[in-house]
Amino acid sequence: MKKLILLGAFALFGNFANAQSGFKLGGHIGAPVGDASEVAAFTLGVDAAYMWTVMKGLDVGIASGYSHFFGKDRWDDFGFIPLAASGKYRFNGLPLFVGLDLGGAISTKEGINSGLYVYPKVGFQLPKAELYLGYQNIGSERGDWERRDRRIDSNFGAINLGVNFFLK
């Protein structure tokens, strides 16, 4: 029985090792929403991911990158580095997909804590690229922008338009 379980495990992991896999690299531009819209004019970022095809139409992987929020008027710029699990489902017979990145985001600005990272996406699949519309959200805690003596729970978000290129 143990040999059968071991054989099954090797077959399963061998299947993952032979599945299509590859890097994707791209960028996004967006409009800040939530608490970020009070202090940032727009956001610009880079996206990177390594994906594995686990079954027809379903890819899973790891994602990272950098999102930079450009401060309005008297506000400083700030940014986040996400580290997330990534999933993407391509609809059979259609060039459309839905995706989700879920993990944590590391703040690059003192006074803004790192936090939960959620990034749902819908997009259009091309042979060597993907175009997407996504809602990037980082739940974090920050110092009060008006009163420095207290902390506030915040949602730093952006509605982004992006493109990723497949590097196989």
Buried (B, 14 or more C-beta within 10 A) or exposed (E): EEEEEEEEEEEEEEEEEEEEBBBBBBBBEBBBBBBBBEBBBEBBBBBBBBBBBBEEEEBBBBBBBBBBBBEEEEBEBBBBBBBBEBBBBBEEEEEEBBBBBBBBBBBBBEBBBBBEBBBBBEBBBEEEBBBBBBBBBBBBBBBEBEEEEEEEEBBBBBBBBBBBEBEE
